[in-house]
Amino acid sequence: MDLRICIDVNDMERAVAFYTGGLGLRCGRRFQSGFVELLGASSPLDLLLNAPGTHPVAGSTTTRSYDRHWTPVHLDFVVDDIDAAVSRLLQHGAVLEQPVTDRVWGRIAGLADPFGHGIDLLQFTGRDYDEIPTGQDPLPS
């Protein structure tokens, strides 16, 4: 099974600049319908252009908003240099919500992209999550 990640955005050029310049992804295909495929991660990331206030599916009472919003799904990007990645993303419009924090498995930072979506950056050290002793929480509060 393949996984494709789709992200709604309201400004395609800003979204392409954010994900390519900030995370080093590269453009794959561009479609006239407002769909850009980004490559360079373990799964393709598809940017979908949708206007604020539009309904995500027929019959929905909820409309799209690109203000910061919480959802139970977010993206984790594993990077080699978390400090450099945070700096690049901030230059491209990210908001730092959780500063870089050290964990037993490496380092983590929490951000929001310019479209209100939460993203985390992870920098693993050693054996990544295998560094966590059995029964220990990887993200202690």
SEDRENKE-263343 format. One line per field, with one value per residue (C-alpha): residue number from 1; residue in three letters; x, y, z. Coordinates in steps of 0.05 Angstrom, whole numbers, plus 5000, padded with zeros to 4 digits. Example, Ala and Ser with C-alpha at 12.3 -4.5 7.8 and 13.67 -1.06 7.14 Angstrom:
residues 2
pos <- [1 2] .
code <- [Ala Ser] .
c1 <- [5246 5273] .
c2 <- [4910 4979] .
c3 <- [5156 5143] .
This chain:
residues 141
pos <- [1 2 3 4 5 6 7 8 9 10 11 12 13 14 15 16 17 18 19 20 21 22 23 24 25 26 27 28 29 30 31 32 33 34 35 36 37 38 39 40 41 42 43 44 45 46 47 48 49 50 51 52 53 54 55 56 57 58 59 60 61 62 63 64 65 66 67 68 69 70 71 72 73 74 75 76 77 78 79 80 81 82 83 84 85 86 87 88 89 90 91 92 93 94 95 96 97 98 99 100 101 102 103 104 105 106 107 108 109 110 111 112 113 114 115 116 117 118 119 120 121 122 123 124 125 126 127 128 129 130 131 132 133 134 135 136 137 138 139 140 141] .
code <- [Met Asp Leu Arg Ile Cys Ile Asp Val Asn Asp Met Glu Arg Ala Val Ala Phe Tyr Thr Gly Gly Leu Gly Leu Arg Cys Gly Arg Arg Phe Gln Ser Gly Phe Val Glu Leu Leu Gly Ala Ser Ser Pro Leu Asp Leu Leu Leu Asn Ala Pro Gly Thr His Pro Val Ala Gly Ser Thr Thr Thr Arg Ser Tyr Asp Arg His Trp Thr Pro Val His Leu Asp Phe Val Val Asp Asp Ile Asp Ala Ala Val Ser Arg Leu Leu Gln His Gly Ala Val Leu Glu Gln Pro Val Thr Asp Arg Val Trp Gly Arg Ile Ala Gly Leu Ala Asp Pro Phe Gly His Gly Ile Asp Leu Leu Gln Phe Thr Gly Arg Asp Tyr Asp Glu Ile Pro Thr Gly Gln Asp Pro Leu Pro Ser] .
c1 <- [5000 5025 5011 5000 4993 4945 4946 4895 4925 4897 4960 4995 5059 5069 5057 5106 5158 5146 5153 5209 5250 5236 5241 5279 5223 5220 5163 5139 5078 5034 4962 4917 4865 4907 4945 5020 5058 5119 5173 5233 5201 5184 5114 5091 5060 5002 4984 4911 4888 4821 4792 4776 4703 4690 4660 4709 4655 4583 4534 4588 4569 4643 4682 4756 4796 4870 4875 4914 4870 4879 4868 4886 4931 4996 5060 5128 5188 5253 5312 5387 5396 5335 5362 5375 5307 5270 5307 5289 5216 5210 5238 5183 5126 5122 5104 5146 5098 5145 5219 5271 5269 5317 5289 5323 5315 5336 5305 5235 5205 5132 5110 5050 5055 5028 4961 4945 4970 5013 5080 5135 5208 5247 5322 5339 5404 5431 5379 5319 5259 5297 5334 5270 5272 5214 5152 5177 5137 5173 5141 5139 5102] .
c2 <- [5000 5069 5132 5201 5260 5315 5385 5439 5508 5575 5603 5552 5591 5607 5533 5509 5559 5538 5463 5466 5523 5505 5429 5416 5380 5388 5398 5338 5348 5410 5404 5459 5441 5472 5409 5406 5342 5350 5296 5282 5253 5179 5194 5245 5308 5335 5409 5422 5493 5507 5574 5592 5585 5528 5462 5403 5353 5358 5367 5390 5446 5459 5504 5510 5558 5571 5601 5558 5498 5434 5367 5298 5288 5324 5312 5294 5311 5277 5324 5320 5389 5412 5481 5497 5468 5510 5572 5558 5545 5608 5648 5617 5636 5580 5596 5562 5533 5487 5505 5452 5403 5346 5276 5210 5192 5259 5329 5355 5422 5439 5489 5511 5521 5585 5549 5531 5459 5432 5400 5372 5367 5307 5298 5227 5209 5140 5087 5135 5109 5046 5091 5093 5044 4994 5024 5097 5150 5179 5248 5260 5323] .
c3 <- [5000 4983 5023 4994 5040 5018 5047 5031 5021 4999 4965 4921 4907 4980 4998 4945 4971 5043 5032 4980 5010 5082 5079 5015 4979 4903 4855 4816 4773 4770 4748 4723 4775 4831 4851 4860 4876 4921 4923 4966 5028 5039 5012 4961 4990 4948 4956 4939 4926 4960 4979 5051 5068 5019 5042 5043 5023 5000 5057 5106 5154 5167 5120 5106 5149 5145 5214 5263 5278 5317 5285 5311 5250 5239 5199 5228 5185 5204 5191 5199 5230 5269 5285 5212 5191 5244 5219 5146 5163 5204 5145 5102 5149 5200 5272 5327 5378 5416 5417 5403 5461 5476 5486 5499 5425 5397 5389 5371 5353 5341 5289 5248 5173 5142 5129 5201 5198 5255 5238 5280 5264 5292 5294 5315 5349 5360 5345 5340 5379 5397 5447 5490 5547 5546 5577 5574 5538 5477 5489 5564 5585] .
